[in-house]
Amino acid sequence: MSKFQPEHFHQQAADALADPQLRHNFRGAMDYLQSKRKSAFADPQEEAAIRDRAEAIRRRCLRKLPELLEQLETNCTANGIQVHWAENAKQANAIFLAIAQSVAQPVSNPKTNHALLMIKGKSMVSEEINLNHEMAKHQITCLESDMGEYIIQLDGDTPSHIIMPAIHKNKQQVSDTFSEHLDHFTPTTDVDSLIRTGRQQLREKFRTAQIGVSGVNFAVAETGTLCLVENEGNGRMCTTVPDIHIAVTGIEKVVELLSDVPPLYSALTRSATGQAITTYFNMISSPRKPGELDGPKAVHLILLDNGRSQAYQDEETRQTLQCIRCGACMNHCPVYTRIGGHAYGTVYPGPIGKIISPHLLGLEATQDLVTASSLCGACGEVCPVRIPIPSLLQRLRHDAKLPPEQEHQPLRGQQSAASTTESMMMKAFATVACHPSVYHTGTWLAGKVRHWMPDNMSNWTQCRTAPKPAATSLHHLLKQKRKGTQQ
Ligand code: SF4
């Protein structure tokens, strides 16, 4: 479980800013990812066309989401994939547990005394439901097989980026982790040797694991196909070697047609890592069929809601669900690139985390995250599906202060950031601003008493200079200027 919490965002951000090694690691990694994306979208017209198409597909699929989910279930079931629905993390974990407990002959692992081994490909939804921790309570080991996830699992750490989970570590730190946890490891900063070491450790585990777990990038309703994008080959191993494959994904990942996948795949890989395509692209349509030599004997698909329906109910917040989890908004965010992912205290950090986490966790816990943005717009400019992240942040800031009204569906935790003092001040300002004579008297008076304004204004002046009203208001200056022109 993460030691970071969204409620402690301010302190966690301050700690991250005070860590020069962390800042150096992130700066280097983000510069690299930004330049990779830039070269993948060298032609602005092509970039616009790819983004237009990806946005249109995601919008269409979301418009039809309820019927597409039903179609997906029908076609997956016809293909032999067992479909499960989970309203929240608890239900999703219960489904995992029930499947694990149905495995007929669990093999005992003498080293850990755990009864069953699940080997996991990269899946942010499994992080969302805290799968590893929940399964460990039942003597089930969940071993990460994505190299970045494997490194942070050894450290008891959590991902700091949605596609590069160990990006907060440099080569030396990875070597230190391996030295601490792996027998017979010779410290090195050679990346190939480090990767080789990790792979050797994992190879045997693929053969002995009873269950393979993966995420899903696109679930195709038309054909009942689960698409998985990856670069390491571990996703293919997880989905083909163990006897049981469990895929877990959010309900928004469904797409209508098989032909929707290539444009989204292209937008995803270019935005994420600057690749035209990834090394592996897996399409899972059924369990092993009679006569086939490999593949899992059973495939399960868990479709998780966990707050996504709340986002779906409102046309504006529904846009959040267009996300294809490329991470580009994070790589270009001036806040994320300085503080990294852990400071947010949520599974999804950065700009996408700020707009999705309030639906998953409620606004009570995440109200500080929605204000942690300068609204510079960099995230919205690079998002391949054109999610208007800055305006969604403004919407969430507004809702965090807004009393729930009966005629519309309030967001969870709505009004949690409301402050009586602030609301009285805004009401007073509104009254003044609506009465020109009061406003002019106020600005004239403020100019006269400006020298008595305090230099220390609590949190406001922690990293800013206290504002001083101008000696003469702009209105008065313009009036004087007009008089001068007329004379
Ligand atoms: S919000 Fe856009 S840029 Fe950010 S991860 Fe999602 S698709 Fe990528």
Residues whose N, C-alpha, C, O or C-beta is under 5 A from the ligand:
A	BS01	SF4	C323 I324 R325 C326 G327 A328 C329 I352 C379 V382 C383 P384 V385 I387
